[in-house]
């Protein structure tokens, strides 16, 4: 059995922001994909997202688990802020996919998301670390209402924000079948494009991964492009001959 991953990624400033504070990495050799969304309200979100993505990639290459690597990145942001007060308060979301053969492990902090498309169903693998999601879990809000609720922008956890013992890093794992597709994205995509619209794009068998990335990005722009937009798609291919 020969395993191959086809992947593509795009990032765009959107139509409202003055800078792109998202950052991403595709590393097929390591089986590692990372998407981060700098928290603009805290300042230097672009620095935070870049530092976290690069730190996580470096630490995983050195043999750390993804969770350890995210915690190291959290500590790194604190150290940068301690050395230069101008960077105080910078933070970022992050979602990381580690793929070994057909086994995926996804870890995240914040509201950047991961989805699994299996050819018929689009599964949201992550739960947002924001107040809107907490309201859903407390039965104060219906899931469909969270899509546009103003509390969706208020994060409960972000890398670089708060003390290490309070940082919540969630992880989910599973296995992929041939032609399964994973989507990692910032809320610039999932905050503008509904799950149903994403499914409609992903189920088009005539489009390549790269084309689907472009279509999803343009849908977010057409919906207003109110935030930076970053996404990566990876398709699991198996040749059994």
Secondary structure, 3 states (H helix, E strand, C coil): CEEEEEEEEEEECCCCCCCCCEEEEEECCCCEEEEEEECHHHCCHHHHHHHHHHHHHHHHHCCCCHHHHHHHHHHHHHHHHHHCHHHCCCCEEEEEEEEECCEEEEEEECCCEEEEECCCCEEECCCCCEHHHHHHHCCCCCHHHCCCCHHHHCECCCECCCCHHHCCCEEEEEECCCCCEEEEECHHHHCCCCHHHHHHHHCCCCCCHHHHHHHHHHHHHHCCCCCCEEEEEEEEEEECC
